């Protein structure tokens, strides 16, 4: 259960039941805070441009926090190809049924296996099938 705090506030007469419902909702449904926060932002600042920018910033912060909590891979949006784009190593060659890992791909596969990544995650990262990863993993652990 999330950490709880007690807050004493003054509210208009007759609104106690509504505030109690709101408090219960926030205790029982942690995701409700995001909807409530969005509603309050819309009520207090009708400037849609600023609202959307703040919402995007908040979502990005939430995604980064989830990535840190789960130890997931970096989900940042890659830079579009151009002058300053970082080129990704070529891990596969060929297409379709003839697709094979390159020497760099084999090295990356070994590194990710050593780091403890799962077959599906490695497959997505390298652009191959989970079966190919499982097969290579089996051959390397013999």
N, CA, C and O atoms as CSV, one atom per row, in Angstrom:
chain,resi,resn,atom,element,x,y,z
A,1,UNK,N,N,0.842,-1.180,0.000
A,1,UNK,CA,C,0.000,0.000,0.000
A,1,UNK,C,C,0.886,1.242,0.000
A,1,UNK,O,O,1.928,1.270,0.655
A,2,UNK,N,N,0.476,2.247,-0.722
A,2,UNK,CA,C,1.245,3.489,-0.825
A,2,UNK,C,C,1.286,4.205,0.523
A,2,UNK,O,O,0.412,4.016,1.369
A,3,UNK,N,N,2.315,5.029,0.705
A,3,UNK,CA,C,2.394,5.830,1.914
A,3,UNK,C,C,1.203,6.765,1.969
A,3,UNK,O,O,0.805,7.338,0.954
A,4,UNK,N,N,0.643,6.917,3.141
A,4,UNK,CA,C,-0.536,7.773,3.315
A,4,UNK,C,C,-0.172,8.966,4.191
A,4,UNK,O,O,0.688,8.877,5.067
A,5,UNK,N,N,-0.842,10.078,3.936
A,5,UNK,CA,C,-0.698,11.274,4.749
A,5,UNK,C,C,-2.078,11.736,5.161
A,5,UNK,O,O,-3.058,11.525,4.445
A,6,UNK,N,N,-2.148,12.363,6.309
A,6,UNK,CA,C,-3.409,12.932,6.767
A,6,UNK,C,C,-3.368,14.427,6.525
A,6,UNK,O,O,-2.381,15.091,6.843
A,7,UNK,N,N,-4.452,14.956,5.957
A,7,UNK,CA,C,-4.532,16.374,5.654
A,7,UNK,C,C,-5.850,16.907,6.202
A,7,UNK,O,O,-6.910,16.320,5.982
A,8,UNK,N,N,-5.773,18.014,6.908
A,8,UNK,CA,C,-6.983,18.675,7.394
A,8,UNK,C,C,-7.215,19.909,6.533
A,8,UNK,O,O,-6.346,20.777,6.436
A,9,UNK,N,N,-8.387,19.987,5.907
A,9,UNK,CA,C,-8.698,21.102,5.013
A,9,UNK,C,C,-10.078,21.657,5.329
A,9,UNK,O,O,-10.922,20.974,5.907
A,10,UNK,N,N,-10.287,22.886,4.945
A,10,UNK,CA,C,-11.617,23.499,5.071
A,10,UNK,C,C,-12.272,23.450,3.701
A,10,UNK,O,O,-11.673,23.831,2.696
A,11,UNK,N,N,-13.503,22.977,3.677
A,11,UNK,CA,C,-14.237,22.854,2.420
A,11,UNK,C,C,-15.600,23.511,2.588
A,11,UNK,O,O,-16.073,23.686,3.711
A,12,UNK,N,N,-16.234,23.876,1.477
A,12,UNK,CA,C,-17.559,24.483,1.571
A,12,UNK,C,C,-18.562,23.520,2.205
A,12,UNK,O,O,-18.450,22.302,2.067
A,13,UNK,N,N,-19.542,24.093,2.901
A,13,UNK,CA,C,-20.578,23.283,3.543
A,13,UNK,C,C,-21.273,22.415,2.504
A,13,UNK,O,O,-21.561,22.871,1.398
A,14,UNK,N,N,-21.539,21.175,2.859
A,14,UNK,CA,C,-22.256,20.267,1.969
A,14,UNK,C,C,-21.359,19.514,1.000
A,14,UNK,O,O,-21.864,18.704,0.221
A,15,UNK,N,N,-20.053,19.745,1.014
A,15,UNK,CA,C,-19.148,19.087,0.071
A,15,UNK,C,C,-18.343,17.948,0.699
A,15,UNK,O,O,-17.491,17.346,0.046
A,16,UNK,N,N,-18.622,17.662,1.969
A,16,UNK,CA,C,-17.849,16.643,2.668
A,16,UNK,C,C,-17.959,15.276,1.971
A,16,UNK,O,O,-16.951,14.584,1.822
A,17,UNK,N,N,-19.136,14.888,1.555
A,17,UNK,CA,C,-19.323,13.579,0.923
A,17,UNK,C,C,-18.508,13.483,-0.373
A,17,UNK,O,O,-17.924,12.439,-0.666
A,18,UNK,N,N,-18.471,14.566,-1.139
A,18,UNK,CA,C,-17.703,14.561,-2.394
A,18,UNK,C,C,-16.216,14.426,-2.117
A,18,UNK,O,O,-15.532,13.654,-2.789
A,19,UNK,N,N,-15.707,15.159,-1.145
A,19,UNK,CA,C,-14.288,15.101,-0.814
A,19,UNK,C,C,-13.937,13.725,-0.243
A,19,UNK,O,O,-12.851,13.210,-0.508
A,20,UNK,N,N,-14.825,13.135,0.524
A,20,UNK,CA,C,-14.594,11.796,1.066
A,20,UNK,C,C,-14.532,10.768,-0.071
A,20,UNK,O,O,-13.687,9.873,-0.057
A,21,UNK,N,N,-15.431,10.901,-1.054
A,21,UNK,CA,C,-15.400,9.998,-2.221
A,21,UNK,C,C,-14.084,10.157,-2.972
A,21,UNK,O,O,-13.479,9.173,-3.397
A,22,UNK,N,N,-13.645,11.403,-3.133
A,22,UNK,CA,C,-12.392,11.670,-3.821
A,22,UNK,C,C,-11.217,11.035,-3.069
A,22,UNK,O,O,-10.351,10.417,-3.690
A,23,UNK,N,N,-11.179,11.178,-1.762
A,23,UNK,CA,C,-10.103,10.588,-0.962
A,23,UNK,C,C,-10.111,9.062,-1.085
A,23,UNK,O,O,-9.051,8.448,-1.205
A,24,UNK,N,N,-11.288,8.451,-1.055
A,24,UNK,CA,C,-11.395,6.997,-1.200
A,24,UNK,C,C,-10.894,6.561,-2.578
A,24,UNK,O,O,-10.178,5.567,-2.701
A,25,UNK,N,N,-11.277,7.312,-3.608
A,25,UNK,CA,C,-10.829,6.993,-4.972
A,25,UNK,C,C,-9.311,7.044,-5.068
A,25,UNK,O,O,-8.703,6.156,-5.665
A,26,UNK,N,N,-8.690,8.062,-4.493
A,26,UNK,CA,C,-7.239,8.193,-4.548
A,26,UNK,C,C,-6.534,7.091,-3.768
A,26,UNK,O,O,-5.450,6.653,-4.154
A,27,UNK,N,N,-7.146,6.636,-2.662
A,27,UNK,CA,C,-6.552,5.540,-1.892
A,27,UNK,C,C,-6.664,4.210,-2.634
A,27,UNK,O,O,-5.720,3.420,-2.648
A,28,UNK,N,N,-7.811,3.967,-3.246
A,28,UNK,CA,C,-8.088,2.665,-3.850
A,28,UNK,C,C,-7.575,2.533,-5.280
A,28,UNK,O,O,-7.352,1.419,-5.752
A,29,UNK,N,N,-7.385,3.654,-5.978
A,29,UNK,CA,C,-6.994,3.604,-7.387
A,29,UNK,C,C,-5.860,4.600,-7.628
A,29,UNK,O,O,-6.118,5.774,-7.895
A,30,UNK,N,N,-4.611,4.145,-7.537
A,30,UNK,CA,C,-3.471,5.064,-7.675
A,30,UNK,C,C,-3.420,5.772,-9.024
A,30,UNK,O,O,-2.859,6.863,-9.115
A,31,UNK,N,N,-3.987,5.184,-10.069
A,31,UNK,CA,C,-3.948,5.840,-11.380
A,31,UNK,C,C,-4.942,6.985,-11.475
A,31,UNK,O,O,-4.868,7.792,-12.402
A,32,UNK,N,N,-5.858,7.067,-10.544
A,32,UNK,CA,C,-6.858,8.144,-10.584
A,32,UNK,C,C,-6.215,9.510,-10.388
A,32,UNK,O,O,-6.756,10.515,-10.849
A,33,UNK,N,N,-5.075,9.565,-9.716
A,33,UNK,CA,C,-4.425,10.846,-9.467
A,33,UNK,C,C,-4.048,11.526,-10.781
A,33,UNK,O,O,-4.072,12.753,-10.868
A,34,UNK,N,N,-3.701,10.747,-11.798
A,34,UNK,CA,C,-3.322,11.336,-13.078
A,34,UNK,C,C,-4.530,11.982,-13.760
A,34,UNK,O,O,-4.425,13.079,-14.309
A,35,UNK,N,N,-5.662,11.307,-13.723
A,35,UNK,CA,C,-6.877,11.883,-14.314
A,35,UNK,C,C,-7.306,13.125,-13.539
A,35,UNK,O,O,-7.699,14.129,-14.133
A,36,UNK,N,N,-7.228,13.053,-12.225
A,36,UNK,CA,C,-7.615,14.196,-11.401
A,36,UNK,C,C,-6.677,15.371,-11.636
A,36,UNK,O,O,-7.122,16.514,-11.740
A,37,UNK,N,N,-5.391,15.095,-11.719
A,37,UNK,CA,C,-4.416,16.151,-11.971
A,37,UNK,C,C,-4.677,16.818,-13.318
A,37,UNK,O,O,-4.597,18.040,-13.440
A,38,UNK,N,N,-4.989,16.008,-14.329
A,38,UNK,CA,C,-5.295,16.563,-15.652
A,38,UNK,C,C,-6.539,17.444,-15.581
A,38,UNK,O,O,-6.572,18.527,-16.165
A,39,UNK,N,N,-7.559,16.976,-14.866
A,39,UNK,CA,C,-8.784,17.767,-14.712
A,39,UNK,C,C,-8.487,19.101,-14.038
A,39,UNK,O,O,-8.971,20.141,-14.485
A,40,UNK,N,N,-7.699,19.081,-12.967
A,40,UNK,CA,C,-7.374,20.316,-12.255
A,40,UNK,C,C,-6.564,21.265,-13.134
A,40,UNK,O,O,-6.778,22.477,-13.105
A,41,UNK,N,N,-5.628,20.712,-13.919
A,41,UNK,CA,C,-4.859,21.543,-14.845
A,41,UNK,C,C,-5.775,22.236,-15.838
A,41,UNK,O,O,-5.613,23.424,-16.117
A,42,UNK,N,N,-6.734,21.496,-16.369
A,42,UNK,CA,C,-7.651,22.070,-17.353
A,42,UNK,C,C,-8.526,23.153,-16.732
A,42,UNK,O,O,-8.865,24.133,-17.395
A,43,UNK,N,N,-8.895,22.981,-15.460
A,43,UNK,CA,C,-9.733,23.969,-14.785
A,43,UNK,C,C,-8.969,25.243,-14.450
A,43,UNK,O,O,-9.517,26.342,-14.531
A,44,UNK,N,N,-7.712,25.092,-14.075
A,44,UNK,CA,C,-6.956,26.251,-13.620
A,44,UNK,C,C,-6.211,26.982,-14.727
A,44,UNK,O,O,-5.841,28.144,-14.554
A,45,UNK,N,N,-5.981,26.320,-15.870
A,45,UNK,CA,C,-5.216,26.942,-16.946
A,45,UNK,C,C,-5.813,26.563,-18.296
A,45,UNK,O,O,-5.515,25.492,-18.825
A,46,UNK,N,N,-6.642,27.421,-18.852
A,46,UNK,CA,C,-7.278,27.077,-20.121
A,46,UNK,C,C,-6.328,27.153,-21.325
A,46,UNK,O,O,-6.725,26.815,-22.440
A,47,UNK,N,N,-5.095,27.586,-21.118
A,47,UNK,CA,C,-4.130,27.650,-22.206
A,47,UNK,C,C,-3.742,26.234,-22.619
A,47,UNK,O,O,-2.938,25.593,-21.942
A,48,UNK,N,N,-4.294,25.747,-23.703
A,48,UNK,CA,C,-4.112,24.370,-24.129
A,48,UNK,C,C,-2.663,24.053,-24.449
A,48,UNK,O,O,-2.201,22.953,-24.146
A,49,UNK,N,N,-1.938,24.972,-25.047
A,49,UNK,CA,C,-0.539,24.715,-25.394
A,49,UNK,C,C,0.294,24.406,-24.167
A,49,UNK,O,O,1.043,23.429,-24.150
A,50,UNK,N,N,0.168,25.234,-23.137
A,50,UNK,CA,C,0.918,25.001,-21.901
A,50,UNK,C,C,0.472,23.728,-21.209
A,50,UNK,O,O,1.283,23.009,-20.626
A,51,UNK,N,N,-0.820,23.454,-21.277
A,51,UNK,CA,C,-1.358,22.252,-20.652
A,51,UNK,C,C,-0.783,20.999,-21.306
A,51,UNK,O,O,-0.341,20.080,-20.618
A,52,UNK,N,N,-0.792,20.969,-22.618
A,52,UNK,CA,C,-0.276,19.800,-23.316
A,52,UNK,C,C,1.209,19.612,-23.059
A,52,UNK,O,O,1.672,18.483,-22.891
A,53,UNK,N,N,1.949,20.689,-23.028
A,53,UNK,CA,C,3.380,20.592,-22.766
A,53,UNK,C,C,3.642,20.019,-21.377
A,53,UNK,O,O,4.513,19.165,-21.210
A,54,UNK,N,N,2.893,20.486,-20.385
A,54,UNK,CA,C,3.058,19.963,-19.026
A,54,UNK,C,C,2.650,18.495,-18.941
A,54,UNK,O,O,3.293,17.704,-18.250
A,55,UNK,N,N,1.586,18.138,-19.644
A,55,UNK,CA,C,1.135,16.739,-19.627
A,55,UNK,C,C,2.176,15.827,-20.262
A,55,UNK,O,O,2.433,14.733,-19.758
A,56,UNK,N,N,2.774,16.264,-21.359
A,56,UNK,CA,C,3.811,15.457,-22.010
A,56,UNK,C,C,5.017,15.324,-21.089
A,56,UNK,O,O,5.572,14.233,-20.953
A,57,UNK,N,N,5.430,16.422,-20.455
A,57,UNK,CA,C,6.555,16.363,-19.520
A,57,UNK,C,C,6.268,15.387,-18.383
A,57,UNK,O,O,7.138,14.610,-17.989
A,58,UNK,N,N,5.044,15.430,-17.860
A,58,UNK,CA,C,4.667,14.541,-16.764
A,58,UNK,C,C,4.668,13.082,-17.227
A,58,UNK,O,O,5.123,12.200,-16.499
A,59,UNK,N,N,4.158,12.828,-18.438
A,59,UNK,CA,C,4.153,11.454,-18.970
A,59,UNK,C,C,5.568,10.935,-19.190
A,59,UNK,O,O,5.866,9.782,-18.878
A,60,UNK,N,N,6.434,11.778,-19.723
A,60,UNK,CA,C,7.819,11.356,-19.925
A,60,UNK,C,C,8.484,11.014,-18.597
A,60,UNK,O,O,9.232,10.041,-18.505
A,61,UNK,N,N,8.211,11.818,-17.569
A,61,UNK,CA,C,8.781,11.541,-16.250
A,61,UNK,C,C,8.254,10.215,-15.699
A,61,UNK,O,O,8.998,9.453,-15.082
A,62,UNK,N,N,6.958,9.946,-15.927
A,62,UNK,CA,C,6.375,8.688,-15.454
A,62,UNK,C,C,6.983,7.494,-16.178
A,62,UNK,O,O,7.271,6.474,-15.553
A,63,UNK,N,N,7.179,7.610,-17.477
A,63,UNK,CA,C,7.779,6.515,-18.248
A,63,UNK,C,C,9.205,6.266,-17.783
A,63,UNK,O,O,9.604,5.115,-17.603
A,64,UNK,N,N,9.979,7.331,-17.586
A,64,UNK,CA,C,11.347,7.169,-17.104
A,64,UNK,C,C,11.369,6.509,-15.728
A,64,UNK,O,O,12.223,5.664,-15.460
A,65,UNK,N,N,10.430,6.892,-14.849
A,65,UNK,CA,C,10.368,6.287,-13.519
A,65,UNK,C,C,10.035,4.800,-13.625
A,65,UNK,O,O,10.609,3.986,-12.902
A,66,UNK,N,N,9.118,4.440,-14.515
A,66,UNK,CA,C,8.771,3.034,-14.703
A,66,UNK,C,C,9.949,2.242,-15.247
A,66,UNK,O,O,10.176,1.103,-14.839
A,67,UNK,N,N,10.689,2.832,-16.157
A,67,UNK,CA,C,11.864,2.154,-16.713
A,67,UNK,C,C,12.883,1.906,-15.611
A,67,UNK,O,O,13.454,0.819,-15.519
A,68,UNK,N,N,13.112,2.922,-14.770
A,68,UNK,CA,C,14.065,2.751,-13.665
A,68,UNK,C,C,13.579,1.676,-12.690
A,68,UNK,O,O,14.376,0.866,-12.218
A,69,UNK,N,N,12.268,1.662,-12.382
A,69,UNK,CA,C,11.720,0.698,-11.425
A,69,UNK,C,C,11.819,-0.726,-11.938
A,69,UNK,O,O,12.130,-1.639,-11.174
A,70,UNK,N,N,11.561,-0.926,-13.213
A,70,UNK,CA,C,11.538,-2.279,-13.768
A,70,UNK,C,C,12.873,-2.707,-14.329
A,70,UNK,O,O,13.046,-3.872,-14.687
A,71,UNK,N,N,13.822,-1.787,-14.415
A,71,UNK,CA,C,15.114,-2.127,-14.998
A,71,UNK,C,C,15.007,-2.385,-16.486
A,71,UNK,O,O,15.833,-3.095,-17.060
A,72,UNK,N,N,13.987,-1.809,-17.113
A,72,UNK,CA,C,13.743,-2.027,-18.534
A,72,UNK,C,C,14.751,-1.307,-19.402
A,72,UNK,O,O,15.536,-0.479,-18.942
A,73,UNK,N,N,14.699,-1.652,-20.660
A,73,UNK,CA,C,15.619,-1.021,-21.610
A,73,UNK,C,C,15.205,0.421,-21.859
A,73,UNK,O,O,14.068,0.803,-21.583
A,74,UNK,N,N,16.112,1.205,-22.369
A,74,UNK,CA,C,15.855,2.604,-22.675
A,74,UNK,C,C,14.858,2.693,-23.823
A,74,UNK,O,O,15.102,2.167,-24.908
A,75,UNK,N,N,13.735,3.361,-23.578
A,75,UNK,CA,C,12.695,3.470,-24.592
A,75,UNK,C,C,12.676,4.846,-25.238
A,75,UNK,O,O,11.654,5.251,-25.791
A,76,UNK,N,N,13.784,5.569,-25.177
A,76,UNK,CA,C,13.812,6.899,-25.752
A,76,UNK,C,C,13.624,6.809,-27.265
A,76,UNK,O,O,13.985,5.815,-27.895
A,77,UNK,N,N,13.062,7.852,-27.821
A,77,UNK,CA,C,12.790,7.886,-29.249
A,77,UNK,C,C,14.094,8.153,-29.980
A,77,UNK,O,O,14.777,9.138,-29.698
A,78,UNK,N,N,14.447,7.273,-30.926
A,78,UNK,CA,C,15.713,7.481,-31.629
A,78,UNK,C,C,15.669,8.735,-32.484
A,78,UNK,O,O,14.611,9.143,-32.963
A,79,UNK,N,N,16.825,9.333,-32.666
A,79,UNK,CA,C,16.923,10.536,-33.486
A,79,UNK,C,C,16.703,10.165,-34.943
A,79,UNK,O,O,17.158,9.117,-35.402
A,80,UNK,N,N,16.013,11.017,-35.657
A,80,UNK,CA,C,15.759,10.766,-37.077
A,80,UNK,C,C,17.078,10.794,-37.839
A,80,UNK,O,O,17.986,11.543,-37.477
A,81,UNK,N,N,17.193,9.973,-38.906
A,81,UNK,CA,C,18.437,9.980,-39.683
A,81,UNK,C,C,18.738,11.383,-40.197
A,81,UNK,O,O,17.844,12.091,-40.661
A,82,UNK,N,N,19.965,11.763,-40.113
A,82,UNK,CA,C,20.387,13.088,-40.549
A,82,UNK,C,C,21.863,13.266,-40.276
A,82,UNK,O,O,22.588,12.297,-40.054
A,83,UNK,N,N,22.297,14.494,-40.294
A,83,UNK,CA,C,23.723,14.764,-40.091
A,83,UNK,C,C,24.213,14.343,-38.717
A,83,UNK,O,O,25.322,13.825,-38.582
A,84,UNK,N,N,23.381,14.566,-37.677
A,84,UNK,CA,C,23.821,14.302,-36.315
A,84,UNK,C,C,23.326,12.957,-35.775
A,84,UNK,O,O,23.510,12.670,-34.592
A,85,UNK,N,N,22.708,12.137,-36.609
A,85,UNK,CA,C,22.145,10.876,-36.142
A,85,UNK,C,C,23.254,9.882,-35.796
A,85,UNK,O,O,24.262,9.775,-36.495
A,86,UNK,N,N,23.038,9.172,-34.715
A,86,UNK,CA,C,23.971,8.129,-34.321
A,86,UNK,C,C,23.568,6.863,-35.069
A,86,UNK,O,O,22.412,6.444,-35.004
A,87,UNK,N,N,24.508,6.257,-35.774
A,87,UNK,CA,C,24.183,5.056,-36.524
A,87,UNK,C,C,24.279,3.845,-35.613
A,87,UNK,O,O,25.199,3.727,-34.803
A,88,UNK,N,N,23.326,2.959,-35.759
A,88,UNK,CA,C,23.255,1.744,-34.957
A,88,UNK,C,C,24.084,0.661,-35.649
A,88,UNK,O,O,24.080,0.575,-36.877
A,89,UNK,N,N,24.789,-0.159,-34.883
A,89,UNK,CA,C,25.574,-1.219,-35.509
A,89,UNK,C,C,24.671,-2.162,-36.310
A,89,UNK,O,O,23.499,-2.347,-35.982
A,90,UNK,N,N,25.234,-2.747,-37.355
A,90,UNK,CA,C,24.489,-3.701,-38.172
A,90,UNK,C,C,24.626,-5.063,-37.515
A,90,UNK,O,O,25.703,-5.659,-37.532
A,91,UNK,N,N,23.520,-5.567,-36.925
A,91,UNK,CA,C,23.558,-6.826,-36.214
A,91,UNK,C,C,23.078,-8.000,-37.055
A,91,UNK,O,O,23.332,-9.157,-36.721
A,92,UNK,N,N,22.374,-7.693,-38.164
A,92,UNK,CA,C,21.889,-8.779,-39.014
A,92,UNK,C,C,22.220,-8.478,-40.465
A,92,UNK,O,O,22.436,-7.331,-40.856
A,93,UNK,N,N,22.251,-9.546,-41.249
A,93,UNK,CA,C,22.448,-9.421,-42.687
A,93,UNK,C,C,21.428,-10.332,-43.357
A,93,UNK,O,O,21.017,-11.337,-42.779
A,94,UNK,N,N,21.021,-9.987,-44.568
A,94,UNK,CA,C,20.041,-10.794,-45.273
A,94,UNK,C,C,18.632,-10.373,-44.919
A,94,UNK,O,O,18.423,-9.425,-44.162
A,95,UNK,N,N,17.666,-11.089,-45.475
A,95,UNK,CA,C,16.268,-10.771,-45.223
A,95,UNK,C,C,15.461,-12.059,-45.164
A,95,UNK,O,O,15.851,-13.079,-45.734
A,96,UNK,N,N,14.347,-12.000,-44.477
A,96,UNK,CA,C,13.454,-13.157,-44.406
A,96,UNK,C,C,14.131,-14.363,-43.785
A,96,UNK,O,O,14.756,-14.257,-42.729
A,97,UNK,N,N,14.006,-15.524,-44.448
A,97,UNK,CA,C,14.554,-16.771,-43.921
A,97,UNK,C,C,16.079,-16.815,-43.981
A,97,UNK,O,O,16.698,-17.646,-43.317
A,98,UNK,N,N,16.688,-15.934,-44.766
A,98,UNK,CA,C,18.149,-15.922,-44.863
A,98,UNK,C,C,18.792,-14.907,-43.917
A,98,UNK,O,O,20.003,-14.693,-43.968
A,99,UNK,N,N,17.991,-14.287,-43.062
A,99,UNK,CA,C,18.534,-13.305,-42.123
A,99,UNK,C,C,19.441,-14.003,-41.116
A,99,UNK,O,O,19.055,-14.994,-40.496
A,100,UNK,N,N,20.637,-13.480,-40.964
A,100,UNK,CA,C,21.627,-14.052,-40.054
A,100,UNK,C,C,22.273,-12.937,-39.238
A,100,UNK,O,O,22.324,-11.784,-39.665
A,101,UNK,N,N,22.762,-13.302,-38.060
A,101,UNK,CA,C,23.492,-12.345,-37.232
A,101,UNK,C,C,24.879,-12.126,-37.814
A,101,UNK,O,O,25.536,-13.066,-38.262
A,102,UNK,N,N,25.313,-10.878,-37.801
A,102,UNK,CA,C,26.677,-10.556,-38.215
A,102,UNK,C,C,27.618,-10.842,-37.046
A,102,UNK,O,O,27.169,-11.245,-35.973
A,103,UNK,N,N,28.895,-10.640,-37.246
A,103,UNK,CA,C,29.867,-10.824,-36.171
A,103,UNK,C,C,29.530,-9.883,-35.015
A,103,UNK,O,O,29.600,-10.268,-33.848
A,104,UNK,N,N,29.160,-8.635,-35.358
A,104,UNK,CA,C,28.771,-7.667,-34.321
A,104,UNK,C,C,27.510,-8.128,-33.604
A,104,UNK,O,O,27.381,-7.971,-32.390
A,105,UNK,N,N,26.579,-8.700,-34.369
A,105,UNK,CA,C,25.341,-9.203,-33.789
A,105,UNK,C,C,25.594,-10.356,-32.827
A,105,UNK,O,O,24.984,-10.426,-31.761
A,106,UNK,N,N,26.492,-11.257,-33.205
A,106,UNK,CA,C,26.847,-12.380,-32.323
A,106,UNK,C,C,27.467,-11.867,-31.027
A,106,UNK,O,O,27.157,-12.367,-29.945
A,107,UNK,N,N,28.342,-10.868,-31.136
A,107,UNK,CA,C,28.983,-10.295,-29.949
A,107,UNK,C,C,27.952,-9.614,-29.057
A,107,UNK,O,O,27.994,-9.754,-27.835
A,108,UNK,N,N,27.024,-8.876,-29.671
A,108,UNK,CA,C,25.966,-8.210,-28.897
A,108,UNK,C,C,25.069,-9.244,-28.228
A,108,UNK,O,O,24.679,-9.072,-27.073
A,109,UNK,N,N,24.742,-10.308,-28.940
A,109,UNK,CA,C,23.923,-11.381,-28.378
A,109,UNK,C,C,24.602,-11.983,-27.146
A,109,UNK,O,O,23.962,-12.166,-26.110
A,110,UNK,N,N,25.885,-12.288,-27.256
A,110,UNK,CA,C,26.623,-12.852,-26.123
A,110,UNK,C,C,26.632,-11.882,-24.943
A,110,UNK,O,O,26.472,-12.292,-23.793
A,111,UNK,N,N,26.820,-10.601,-25.232
A,111,UNK,CA,C,26.839,-9.595,-24.159
A,111,UNK,C,C,25.490,-9.530,-23.444
A,111,UNK,O,O,25.439,-9.469,-22.215
A,112,UNK,N,N,24.392,-9.542,-24.216
A,112,UNK,CA,C,23.059,-9.447,-23.627
A,112,UNK,C,C,22.706,-10.701,-22.836
A,112,UNK,O,O,22.051,-10.615,-21.797
A,113,UNK,N,N,23.133,-11.863,-23.319
A,113,UNK,CA,C,22.914,-13.101,-22.558
A,113,UNK,C,C,23.654,-13.026,-21.234
A,113,UNK,O,O,23.114,-13.400,-20.193
A,114,UNK,N,N,24.900,-12.540,-21.275
A,114,UNK,CA,C,25.684,-12.397,-20.044
A,114,UNK,C,C,25.045,-11.409,-19.068
A,114,UNK,O,O,25.165,-11.558,-17.852
A,115,UNK,N,N,24.364,-10.398,-19.614
A,115,UNK,CA,C,23.698,-9.416,-18.757
A,115,UNK,C,C,22.392,-9.950,-18.179
A,115,UNK,O,O,21.813,-9.337,-17.282
A,116,UNK,N,N,21.924,-11.094,-18.691
A,116,UNK,CA,C,20.716,-11.700,-18.139
A,116,UNK,C,C,19.426,-11.309,-18.845
A,116,UNK,O,O,18.345,-11.517,-18.294
A,117,UNK,N,N,19.505,-10.761,-20.026
A,117,UNK,CA,C,18.299,-10.394,-20.765
A,117,UNK,C,C,17.551,-11.655,-21.178
A,117,UNK,O,O,18.158,-12.707,-21.373
A,118,UNK,N,N,16.235,-11.547,-21.309
A,118,UNK,CA,C,15.412,-12.658,-21.770
A,118,UNK,C,C,15.463,-12.794,-23.288
A,118,UNK,O,O,15.842,-11.855,-23.989
A,119,UNK,N,N,15.078,-13.972,-23.793
A,119,UNK,CA,C,15.143,-14.246,-25.231
A,119,UNK,C,C,14.294,-13.270,-26.051
A,119,UNK,O,O,14.752,-12.768,-27.077
A,120,UNK,N,N,13.069,-12.999,-25.612
A,120,UNK,CA,C,12.187,-12.102,-26.377
A,120,UNK,C,C,12.741,-10.688,-26.436
A,120,UNK,O,O,12.693,-10.033,-27.477
A,121,UNK,N,N,13.263,-10.231,-25.320
A,121,UNK,CA,C,13.809,-8.871,-25.276
A,121,UNK,C,C,15.048,-8.759,-26.177
A,121,UNK,O,O,15.217,-7.772,-26.892
A,122,UNK,N,N,15.902,-9.773,-26.133
A,122,UNK,CA,C,17.086,-9.774,-26.996
A,122,UNK,C,C,16.657,-9.803,-28.454
A,122,UNK,O,O,17.208,-9.081,-29.285
A,123,UNK,N,N,15.669,-10.640,-28.765
A,123,UNK,CA,C,15.196,-10.763,-30.148
A,123,UNK,C,C,14.687,-9.430,-30.671
A,123,UNK,O,O,14.999,-9.049,-31.799
A,124,UNK,N,N,13.902,-8.712,-29.860
A,124,UNK,CA,C,13.405,-7.387,-30.284
A,124,UNK,C,C,14.563,-6.427,-30.489
A,124,UNK,O,O,14.574,-5.654,-31.448
A,125,UNK,N,N,15.531,-6.475,-29.597
A,125,UNK,CA,C,16.676,-5.564,-29.647
A,125,UNK,C,C,17.521,-5.797,-30.906
A,125,UNK,O,O,17.986,-4.847,-31.536
A,126,UNK,N,N,17.711,-7.068,-31.261
A,126,UNK,CA,C,18.574,-7.398,-32.400
A,126,UNK,C,C,17.826,-7.524,-33.722
A,126,UNK,O,O,18.443,-7.496,-34.786
A,127,UNK,N,N,16.498,-7.663,-33.666
A,127,UNK,CA,C,15.731,-7.815,-34.894
A,127,UNK,C,C,15.722,-9.237,-35.427
A,127,UNK,O,O,15.675,-9.448,-36.639
A,128,UNK,N,N,15.766,-10.223,-34.517
A,128,UNK,CA,C,15.696,-11.630,-34.910
A,128,UNK,C,C,14.543,-12.283,-34.146
A,128,UNK,O,O,13.848,-11.612,-33.382
A,129,UNK,N,N,14.336,-13.581,-34.345
A,129,UNK,CA,C,13.254,-14.277,-33.652
A,129,UNK,C,C,13.726,-14.778,-32.288
A,129,UNK,O,O,14.912,-15.048,-32.100
A,130,UNK,N,N,12.799,-14.902,-31.340
A,130,UNK,CA,C,13.173,-15.466,-30.036
A,130,UNK,C,C,13.732,-16.885,-30.163
A,130,UNK,O,O,14.585,-17.289,-29.373
A,131,UNK,N,N,13.254,-17.642,-31.158
A,131,UNK,CA,C,13.770,-18.993,-31.377
A,131,UNK,C,C,15.266,-18.953,-31.706
A,131,UNK,O,O,16.039,-19.773,-31.210
A,132,UNK,N,N,15.664,-17.998,-32.541
A,132,UNK,CA,C,17.085,-17.868,-32.886
A,132,UNK,C,C,17.923,-17.578,-31.647
A,132,UNK,O,O,19.011,-18.126,-31.475
A,133,UNK,N,N,17.401,-16.713,-30.793
A,133,UNK,CA,C,18.133,-16.373,-29.568
A,133,UNK,C,C,18.224,-17.594,-28.656
A,133,UNK,O,O,19.287,-17.885,-28.108
A,134,UNK,N,N,17.096,-18.314,-28.491
A,134,UNK,CA,C,17.084,-19.493,-27.620
A,134,UNK,C,C,18.054,-20.549,-28.144
A,134,UNK,O,O,18.748,-21.203,-27.365
A,135,UNK,N,N,18.098,-20.711,-29.450
A,135,UNK,CA,C,18.999,-21.677,-30.061
A,135,UNK,C,C,20.454,-21.309,-29.792
A,135,UNK,O,O,21.259,-22.167,-29.428
A,136,UNK,N,N,20.790,-20.029,-29.974
A,136,UNK,CA,C,22.162,-19.577,-29.719
A,136,UNK,C,C,22.504,-19.711,-28.238
A,136,UNK,O,O,23.619,-20.094,-27.885
A,137,UNK,N,N,21.552,-19.399,-27.384
A,137,UNK,CA,C,21.782,-19.493,-25.929
A,137,UNK,C,C,22.095,-20.950,-25.563
A,137,UNK,O,O,23.018,-21.223,-24.796
A,138,UNK,N,N,21.311,-21.877,-26.124
A,138,UNK,CA,C,21.520,-23.291,-25.843
A,138,UNK,C,C,22.902,-23.748,-26.318
A,138,UNK,O,O,23.574,-24.518,-25.632
A,139,UNK,N,N,23.316,-23.277,-27.476
A,139,UNK,CA,C,24.619,-23.678,-28.008
A,139,UNK,C,C,25.779,-23.079,-27.239
A,139,UNK,O,O,26.854,-23.678,-27.188
A,140,UNK,N,N,25.592,-21.919,-26.643
A,140,UNK,CA,C,26.688,-21.267,-25.905
A,140,UNK,C,C,26.831,-21.800,-24.501
A,140,UNK,O,O,27.887,-21.646,-23.888
A,141,UNK,N,N,25.772,-22.438,-23.964
A,141,UNK,CA,C,25.842,-22.916,-22.577
A,141,UNK,C,C,26.256,-24.377,-22.502
A,141,UNK,O,O,26.309,-24.939,-21.408
A,142,UNK,N,N,26.548,-25.003,-23.626
A,142,UNK,CA,C,26.968,-26.415,-23.616
A,142,UNK,C,C,28.384,-26.562,-23.176
A,142,UNK,O,O,28.897,-27.678,-23.111
